[in-house]
Amino acid sequence: MSRLADIAREGIPADVDAAHDAAERARFVEAVSRGAALRRAGAWGRIESWLRSLGVWPALAERPRWGLALAGAAALAVALVVLWPARRLDYAVEGAPVAAGGYISAAAGDEARLRFTDGTTVALSPGSALRVAEVEATGARMLLEHGRASLRVTPRPKARWSVEAGPFAVLVTGTAFDVSWTRGDGTLRVDLHEGSVTVRGPLAPDGLPLRAGQRLVARLREGDVQISSADAASAAGPAQGGPSSAQAAQPGAAQPGAAQPGGDDSAAGPGDAAEPGAEGDAGAARPEGSRAEGAPAGTPPDGGAAAADGAAAPSWAKRVAAGDFGSVLAEAEQRGLGGVLDRGSLDDLVALADAARYARRGDVAQRALTATRKRFPGTSHGKAAAFLLGRMVDDGGSPGAALAWYDAYLAESPGGPFAAEALGRKMVAVERTSGRAAARPLAELYLKRHPRGAHAPVARDLVKP
């Protein structure tokens, strides 16, 4: 009680004249009198219970005047502690000026850094821009205009932080992660190092939770989201002229403009695919890259020769993530392409297909995807291969032939990561081959399932009378 009285004393100005003191005393007594009648039903009842737990209430109850006064003092002290507004966070910026509205733009050759008073830091990569939209006592809301930001958010009770990039939002309490946003093609990438975050947006309206060590890549234009381990892509950045490490790390990532397979290496039809196995597609995104059989990815059949410096050779997945597509293709041909396709691990086939697509080796990509479907039909990679094969045929100028592959993927993986794009591409392919009237039912279905999908504008145009 003495400590509570001290707290109450600290919250009241020391210089009070006699008239003001008398008025406040009268108001206090009136408030205490009103509260005494309600003490068993409301806040006063909780104060009484608290004092009873301390063993003080019976003695105070025998002295009503002092009991009420002390109870009132306790209530006032508790209110001051609990209801006193928390101090709003503040921040300082290093390496860049702060324009109106909290806009911060890092110079092309320099990093900018934000330091918040709770210890949270935000490192803005050169050439990136960010806006601090709101700052409160519990956290801040930031808008990543473009580029990359690395955040280390100090864990605190009731902390609320968010980073918005385009139509996406990364919701954070306390963690370390990198987020990048490419405005031109609508690509979001989140690499989570510690803790957990939730990503929400048009492709994940209910939110996708991420765990430490995972990477999320969302491509608004293609209408798909991929979640994978970030380990393969953390060793190196993208090679000159190749896709980004975020794209390469995704075994089923889209590669616009893949070459049309030709020659004698035509793909098997959808009818060659086995029925789906036990593994299902529980959501719009799924972690990729489990090793299913055979030797570890990128390892020769004899167990793998060590590199010249004594270290194990990087796996094919890591080489693809680093943009080294040529060495993957060269090693596959050295080991014997047929043997890799017939006996290689699931990771080998996925990495080989990705390397071939990125290097515009459509013949090898088509064979690797076909082998993935035949040998691992129940896996998410086996199902995704149907969509990727359809897209290769579609981009090669044969939309009619792509329809069977899109249908195969949608039948096997209706909730899979490429479901929105497969349905949208099928809608466009039907319009091109059979006209608007034939595509209209697909457009209605697309708008029902993916009202904010990448193909929604086309679908809305098709449903017009």
C-alpha positions as CSV (number, residue, x, y, z in Angstrom):
1,M,0.0,0.0,0.0
2,S,2.9,2.3,0.7
3,R,4.3,1.7,-2.7
4,L,0.9,2.3,-4.3
5,A,0.6,5.6,-2.4
6,D,4.0,6.6,-3.7
7,I,3.0,5.9,-7.3
8,A,-0.2,7.9,-6.9
9,R,1.8,10.7,-5.3
10,E,4.2,10.8,-8.3
11,G,1.3,11.1,-10.7
12,I,-0.2,14.1,-9.0
13,P,1.3,17.6,-9.5
14,A,3.0,18.9,-6.3
15,D,1.8,22.6,-6.7
16,V,-1.9,22.6,-5.8
17,D,-3.7,25.6,-4.2
18,A,-6.0,25.2,-1.3
19,A,-9.2,25.7,-3.2
20,H,-8.2,23.1,-5.9
21,D,-7.1,20.7,-3.1
22,A,-10.5,21.0,-1.4
23,A,-12.4,20.5,-4.6
24,E,-10.4,17.4,-5.5
25,R,-10.8,15.9,-2.0
26,A,-14.6,16.4,-2.3
27,R,-14.6,14.8,-5.7
28,F,-12.5,11.9,-4.5
29,V,-14.8,11.2,-1.5
30,E,-17.9,11.3,-3.7
31,A,-16.3,8.8,-6.2
32,V,-15.3,6.5,-3.4
33,S,-18.8,6.6,-1.9
34,R,-20.3,5.7,-5.3
35,G,-17.9,2.9,-5.8
36,A,-18.5,1.4,-2.3
37,A,-22.0,0.4,-3.3
38,L,-20.7,-1.4,-6.4
39,R,-17.5,-3.0,-5.0
40,R,-18.9,-6.6,-5.1
41,A,-20.1,-6.4,-8.7
42,G,-17.4,-4.4,-10.4
43,A,-13.8,-3.1,-10.1
44,W,-14.2,-2.3,-6.4
45,G,-15.1,-6.0,-5.9
46,R,-11.8,-6.9,-7.5
47,I,-9.9,-4.5,-5.3
48,E,-11.6,-6.0,-2.2
49,S,-10.7,-9.5,-3.3
50,W,-7.1,-8.3,-3.8
51,L,-7.0,-6.8,-0.3
52,R,-8.6,-9.9,1.2
53,S,-5.8,-12.0,-0.5
54,L,-3.3,-9.8,1.3
55,G,-5.1,-10.3,4.6
56,V,-5.7,-6.6,5.0
57,W,-9.4,-6.2,4.2
58,P,-10.9,-7.5,7.5
59,A,-9.0,-4.9,9.5
60,L,-9.9,-2.1,7.0
61,A,-13.6,-3.2,7.0
62,E,-13.8,-2.5,10.7
63,R,-12.7,1.1,9.9
64,P,-15.0,2.1,7.1
65,R,-13.6,5.5,6.6
66,W,-10.0,4.4,6.3
67,G,-11.0,1.3,4.4
68,L,-12.7,3.3,1.7
69,A,-10.0,5.9,1.5
70,L,-7.2,3.3,1.2
71,A,-9.3,1.3,-1.3
72,G,-9.8,4.5,-3.3
73,A,-6.1,5.2,-3.2
74,A,-5.3,1.7,-4.4
75,A,-7.8,2.0,-7.2
76,L,-6.3,5.4,-8.3
77,A,-2.8,3.9,-8.2
78,V,-3.8,0.9,-10.2
79,A,-5.6,3.1,-12.8
80,L,-2.5,5.2,-13.1
81,V,-0.3,2.2,-13.7
82,V,-2.6,0.3,-16.0
83,L,-4.3,3.1,-18.0
84,W,-1.3,5.4,-18.4
85,P,-0.6,5.5,-22.1
86,A,2.6,3.7,-23.2
87,R,5.2,5.9,-24.8
88,R,5.1,6.0,-28.6
89,L,8.1,4.5,-30.3
90,D,10.5,6.7,-32.1
91,Y,13.2,6.0,-34.7
92,A,16.3,7.5,-36.3
93,V,17.6,7.0,-39.8
94,E,21.2,6.6,-40.8
95,G,22.6,6.9,-44.3
96,A,19.6,8.6,-45.9
97,P,17.4,11.7,-45.4
98,V,13.8,11.3,-44.3
99,A,11.3,13.1,-46.6
100,A,7.8,14.2,-45.7
101,G,5.5,11.3,-44.7
102,G,8.3,9.2,-43.4
103,Y,9.6,8.4,-46.9
104,I,13.2,7.0,-46.9
105,S,15.1,6.2,-50.1
106,A,18.5,4.6,-50.0
107,A,21.1,5.8,-52.5
108,A,22.2,3.5,-55.3
109,G,25.5,2.7,-53.6
110,D,24.6,3.1,-49.9
111,E,22.5,1.2,-47.4
112,A,20.1,3.1,-45.1
113,R,19.3,1.9,-41.6
114,L,16.4,2.7,-39.3
115,R,16.8,2.3,-35.5
116,F,13.7,2.2,-33.3
117,T,13.8,3.0,-29.6
118,D,12.8,-0.6,-28.7
119,G,15.9,-2.0,-30.4
120,T,14.3,-3.0,-33.7
121,T,16.4,-2.3,-36.8
122,V,15.5,-2.1,-40.5
123,A,18.4,-2.2,-43.0
124,L,17.3,-0.9,-46.4
125,S,19.4,-2.2,-49.3
126,P,21.0,0.3,-51.8
127,G,18.4,1.7,-54.3
128,S,15.5,0.6,-52.1
129,A,12.7,2.8,-50.8
130,L,10.5,2.5,-47.8
131,R,7.8,4.6,-46.1
132,V,7.1,4.6,-42.3
133,A,3.4,5.0,-42.4
134,E,2.5,4.6,-38.7
135,V,4.4,4.3,-35.5
136,E,2.7,3.3,-32.2
137,A,3.9,2.1,-28.8
138,T,3.5,-1.5,-29.9
139,G,5.3,-1.3,-33.3
140,A,5.1,0.3,-36.7
141,R,3.5,-0.2,-40.1
142,M,6.0,0.3,-43.0
143,L,5.4,0.3,-46.8
144,L,8.2,-1.2,-48.9
145,E,7.9,0.8,-52.1
146,H,10.5,-1.3,-54.0
147,G,13.8,-3.1,-53.2
148,R,14.8,-5.1,-50.2
149,A,14.7,-4.6,-46.4
150,S,16.2,-6.7,-43.6
151,L,14.4,-6.5,-40.3
152,R,15.3,-7.5,-36.8
153,V,12.2,-6.9,-34.7
154,T,12.7,-7.0,-30.9
155,P,10.3,-9.5,-29.3
156,R,8.0,-7.7,-26.8
157,P,4.5,-8.5,-25.4
158,K,1.7,-7.2,-27.6
159,A,4.2,-6.1,-30.3
160,R,2.6,-5.4,-33.7
161,W,4.7,-4.8,-36.7
162,S,3.9,-5.1,-40.4
163,V,5.7,-4.6,-43.7
164,E,3.4,-4.0,-46.7
165,A,4.7,-4.5,-50.2
166,G,2.3,-3.9,-53.0
167,P,-0.9,-5.9,-52.2
168,F,0.9,-8.1,-49.6
169,A,1.5,-7.7,-45.9
170,V,4.0,-9.4,-43.7
171,L,2.7,-9.5,-40.1
172,V,5.4,-9.7,-37.4
173,T,5.7,-9.8,-33.6
174,G,9.4,-10.5,-33.0
175,T,11.7,-12.1,-35.5
176,A,14.4,-11.6,-38.1
177,F,13.6,-11.7,-41.8
178,D,14.3,-10.2,-45.3
179,V,11.6,-9.0,-47.5
180,S,11.9,-7.8,-51.1
181,W,9.4,-6.5,-53.6
182,T,9.8,-6.1,-57.3
183,R,7.1,-3.7,-58.5
184,G,7.6,-4.3,-62.2
185,D,6.6,-8.0,-62.2
186,G,4.8,-8.1,-58.9
187,T,7.1,-10.5,-57.1
188,L,7.4,-10.7,-53.3
189,R,10.1,-12.7,-51.5
190,V,10.3,-13.3,-47.8
191,D,13.3,-15.1,-46.2
192,L,12.7,-15.9,-42.6
193,H,15.7,-16.4,-40.4
194,E,14.2,-16.4,-36.8
195,G,10.8,-16.6,-35.3
196,S,7.6,-16.7,-37.4
197,V,5.7,-14.4,-39.7
198,T,2.4,-14.5,-41.5
199,V,2.1,-13.3,-45.1
200,R,-1.3,-12.1,-46.4
201,G,-2.3,-10.9,-49.8
202,P,-4.4,-11.6,-52.9
203,L,-2.9,-15.0,-53.3
204,A,-3.2,-15.9,-49.6
205,P,-6.2,-14.0,-48.1
206,D,-6.3,-16.1,-45.0
207,G,-2.5,-15.7,-44.4
208,L,0.4,-18.1,-44.9
209,P,2.5,-18.8,-41.8
210,L,6.3,-19.2,-42.2
211,R,8.8,-20.9,-40.0
212,A,12.5,-20.1,-39.5
213,G,14.5,-21.3,-42.5
214,Q,11.7,-21.0,-45.0
215,R,11.4,-18.8,-48.1
216,L,8.1,-17.6,-49.6
217,V,8.0,-16.4,-53.2
218,A,4.7,-14.9,-54.5
219,R,4.3,-14.0,-58.1
220,L,1.3,-11.8,-58.6
221,R,1.5,-11.9,-62.4
222,E,1.5,-15.7,-62.6
223,G,-0.9,-16.0,-59.7
224,D,1.1,-18.5,-57.7
225,V,2.9,-18.8,-54.3
226,Q,5.7,-21.1,-53.4
227,I,7.2,-22.0,-50.0
228,S,10.5,-23.7,-49.8
229,S,13.6,-24.1,-47.7
230,A,15.9,-21.1,-48.0
231,D,19.1,-23.1,-47.5
232,A,19.7,-23.8,-51.1
233,A,19.5,-20.2,-52.1
234,S,21.3,-18.7,-49.2
235,A,24.8,-19.6,-50.4
236,A,24.9,-17.3,-53.4
237,G,23.0,-14.7,-55.4
238,P,21.7,-15.0,-59.0
239,A,24.2,-15.4,-61.8
240,Q,24.5,-12.7,-64.4
241,G,21.7,-13.0,-66.9
242,G,19.8,-15.8,-65.1
243,P,16.7,-15.8,-63.0
244,S,16.9,-14.6,-59.4
245,S,17.9,-17.0,-56.7
246,A,14.3,-16.8,-55.4
247,Q,13.0,-18.1,-58.7
248,A,15.7,-20.7,-59.0
249,A,15.1,-22.0,-55.5
250,Q,11.6,-23.0,-56.4
251,P,11.5,-26.4,-58.0
252,G,8.2,-25.6,-59.7
253,A,8.9,-21.9,-60.4
254,A,7.6,-20.4,-63.5
255,Q,10.0,-19.5,-66.3
256,P,8.2,-17.4,-68.9
257,G,9.2,-18.1,-72.5
258,A,10.5,-21.6,-72.1
259,A,11.5,-23.2,-75.4
260,Q,9.1,-25.5,-77.1
261,P,10.4,-29.0,-76.9
262,G,11.1,-30.4,-80.3
263,G,12.6,-33.3,-82.2
264,D,12.1,-36.8,-81.0
265,D,11.9,-35.7,-77.3
266,S,8.1,-35.1,-77.4
267,A,6.5,-35.4,-74.0
268,A,4.2,-38.2,-73.0
269,G,0.6,-37.3,-72.8
270,P,-1.4,-36.8,-69.7
271,G,-2.7,-40.4,-69.9
272,D,0.7,-41.7,-69.0
273,A,0.5,-40.2,-65.6
274,A,-0.2,-42.5,-62.7
275,E,-3.0,-41.8,-60.2
276,P,-2.1,-39.4,-57.4
277,G,-0.7,-41.0,-54.3
278,A,-1.3,-40.4,-50.6
279,E,0.3,-37.0,-50.6
280,G,-2.3,-34.2,-51.0
281,D,-2.1,-30.5,-51.6
282,A,-3.5,-29.0,-48.5
283,G,-3.2,-25.4,-49.4
284,A,-2.2,-22.8,-52.0
285,A,1.4,-23.3,-51.2
286,R,3.6,-26.1,-50.0
287,P,7.2,-26.7,-49.0
288,E,9.2,-28.3,-51.7
289,G,12.4,-30.3,-52.1
290,S,12.1,-33.5,-50.1
291,R,14.5,-36.2,-51.1
292,A,12.5,-39.3,-52.1
293,E,14.9,-41.9,-53.4
294,G,18.3,-42.5,-55.0
295,A,21.5,-40.8,-54.2
296,P,21.5,-37.2,-52.7
297,A,20.9,-34.5,-55.3
298,G,23.9,-33.7,-57.4
299,T,25.8,-36.8,-56.2
300,P,27.2,-39.4,-58.7
301,P,26.0,-43.0,-58.3
302,D,29.3,-44.1,-56.7
303,G,28.7,-42.0,-53.7
304,G,30.1,-38.8,-55.0
305,A,33.7,-37.7,-55.5
306,A,34.9,-35.0,-53.3
307,A,35.8,-31.7,-54.8
308,A,39.4,-30.8,-55.4
309,D,39.6,-28.8,-52.1
310,G,38.3,-31.8,-50.2
311,A,34.8,-30.4,-49.7
312,A,31.7,-32.1,-51.0
313,A,30.5,-30.8,-54.4
314,P,27.4,-28.5,-54.1
315,S,24.1,-30.2,-54.8
316,W,22.3,-29.6,-58.0
317,A,19.7,-27.6,-56.1
318,K,22.3,-25.2,-54.7
319,R,23.9,-24.8,-58.2
320,V,20.5,-24.0,-59.7
321,A,19.9,-21.5,-56.9
322,A,23.3,-19.9,-57.7
323,G,22.4,-19.7,-61.4
324,D,24.9,-22.3,-62.4
325,F,22.7,-24.2,-64.8
326,G,25.4,-25.2,-67.2
327,S,27.3,-27.3,-64.7
328,V,24.1,-29.2,-63.8
329,L,23.3,-30.0,-67.4
330,A,27.0,-30.9,-68.1
331,E,27.1,-33.3,-65.1
332,A,23.8,-34.9,-66.0
333,E,25.1,-35.6,-69.6
334,Q,28.4,-36.8,-68.2
335,R,26.6,-39.3,-65.8
336,G,24.3,-40.3,-68.7
337,L,21.1,-38.4,-69.1
338,G,19.1,-41.6,-69.4
339,G,20.5,-43.0,-66.2
340,V,19.6,-39.8,-64.3
341,L,16.1,-39.8,-65.6
342,D,15.6,-43.5,-64.8
343,R,17.4,-43.7,-61.4
344,G,18.1,-40.2,-60.1
345,S,16.5,-38.9,-56.9
346,L,13.5,-36.6,-56.9
347,D,15.7,-33.7,-56.1
348,D,17.9,-34.5,-59.1
349,L,15.0,-34.5,-61.5
350,V,13.5,-31.3,-60.1
351,A,16.9,-29.5,-60.2
352,L,17.6,-30.8,-63.7
353,A,14.2,-29.7,-65.0
354,D,14.7,-26.3,-63.5
355,A,18.2,-25.9,-64.9
356,A,17.1,-27.0,-68.4
357,R,14.1,-24.6,-68.4
358,Y,16.2,-21.6,-67.3
359,A,18.9,-22.5,-69.8
360,R,16.3,-22.8,-72.6
361,R,17.0,-26.5,-73.1
362,G,13.3,-27.4,-73.7
363,D,14.1,-31.0,-74.8
364,V,15.9,-31.9,-71.5
365,A,13.3,-30.0,-69.4
366,Q,10.5,-31.9,-71.0
367,R,12.1,-35.3,-70.5
368,A,12.9,-34.5,-66.8
369,L,9.4,-33.3,-66.1
370,T,7.9,-36.4,-67.8
371,A,10.2,-38.7,-65.8
372,T,9.2,-36.9,-62.6
373,R,5.5,-37.6,-63.4
374,K,6.2,-41.2,-64.2
375,R,8.4,-42.0,-61.2
376,F,6.9,-39.8,-58.5
377,P,3.3,-39.3,-59.5
378,G,1.9,-38.8,-56.0
379,T,4.3,-36.0,-55.0
380,S,3.6,-32.3,-55.3
381,H,6.5,-32.2,-57.8
382,G,5.0,-34.9,-59.9
383,K,1.7,-33.1,-60.0
384,A,3.3,-29.7,-60.7
385,A,5.1,-31.3,-63.7
386,A,1.8,-31.6,-65.5
387,F,1.3,-27.8,-65.3
388,L,4.8,-27.0,-66.3
389,L,4.6,-29.3,-69.3
390,G,1.3,-27.6,-70.3
391,R,2.9,-24.2,-70.0
392,M,5.8,-25.2,-72.1
393,V,3.5,-26.4,-74.8
394,D,1.3,-23.3,-74.4
395,D,4.2,-20.9,-74.6
396,G,5.5,-22.8,-77.6
397,G,2.4,-21.8,-79.6
398,S,0.1,-24.9,-79.1
399,P,-2.7,-23.8,-76.6
400,G,-4.9,-26.6,-77.8
401,A,-2.3,-29.3,-76.8
402,A,-1.7,-27.5,-73.5
403,L,-5.4,-28.0,-72.4
404,A,-4.9,-31.7,-71.6
405,W,-2.0,-30.9,-69.3
406,Y,-3.9,-28.1,-67.5
407,D,-6.8,-30.5,-67.0
408,A,-4.5,-33.2,-65.7
409,Y,-3.0,-30.8,-63.1
410,L,-6.4,-29.4,-62.0
411,A,-7.7,-32.9,-61.6
412,E,-4.8,-34.1,-59.6
413,S,-4.1,-31.0,-57.6
414,P,-7.2,-28.7,-57.5
415,G,-5.9,-26.8,-54.5
416,G,-2.2,-26.9,-55.5
417,P,0.1,-23.9,-55.9
418,F,-0.5,-23.6,-59.7
419,A,-4.3,-24.1,-59.6
420,A,-5.1,-20.4,-60.2
421,E,-2.7,-20.1,-63.1
422,A,-3.7,-23.4,-64.6
423,L,-7.4,-22.4,-64.6
424,G,-6.6,-19.0,-65.9
425,R,-4.3,-20.3,-68.7
426,K,-6.9,-22.9,-69.6
427,M,-9.5,-20.1,-69.9
428,V,-7.3,-18.1,-72.2
429,A,-6.4,-21.2,-74.3
430,V,-10.1,-22.1,-74.7
431,E,-10.8,-18.6,-75.8
432,R,-8.0,-18.7,-78.4
433,T,-9.0,-22.1,-79.7
434,S,-12.8,-22.1,-79.4
435,G,-14.0,-18.5,-78.9
436,R,-15.4,-16.3,-76.1
437,A,-18.6,-18.2,-75.6
438,A,-16.7,-21.5,-74.9
439,A,-14.4,-19.7,-72.4
440,R,-17.2,-17.9,-70.5
441,P,-18.0,-20.7,-68.1
442,L,-14.4,-21.0,-67.3
443,A,-14.2,-17.3,-66.7
444,E,-17.2,-17.5,-64.3
445,L,-15.5,-20.4,-62.5
446,Y,-12.2,-18.5,-62.2
447,L,-13.9,-15.4,-60.7
448,K,-15.7,-17.6,-58.2
449,R,-12.5,-19.3,-57.1
450,H,-9.9,-16.6,-57.6
451,P,-11.7,-13.2,-57.6
452,R,-8.4,-11.4,-57.1
453,G,-6.2,-13.6,-59.2
454,A,-3.9,-12.5,-61.9
455,H,-6.3,-13.5,-64.7
456,A,-9.3,-11.8,-63.1
457,P,-9.3,-8.8,-65.5
458,V,-9.5,-11.2,-68.5
459,A,-12.2,-13.3,-66.8
460,R,-14.3,-10.2,-66.1
461,D,-14.0,-9.1,-69.7
462,L,-15.2,-12.6,-70.9
463,V,-18.3,-12.7,-68.7
464,K,-19.6,-9.4,-70.1
465,P,-22.6,-9.8,-72.3
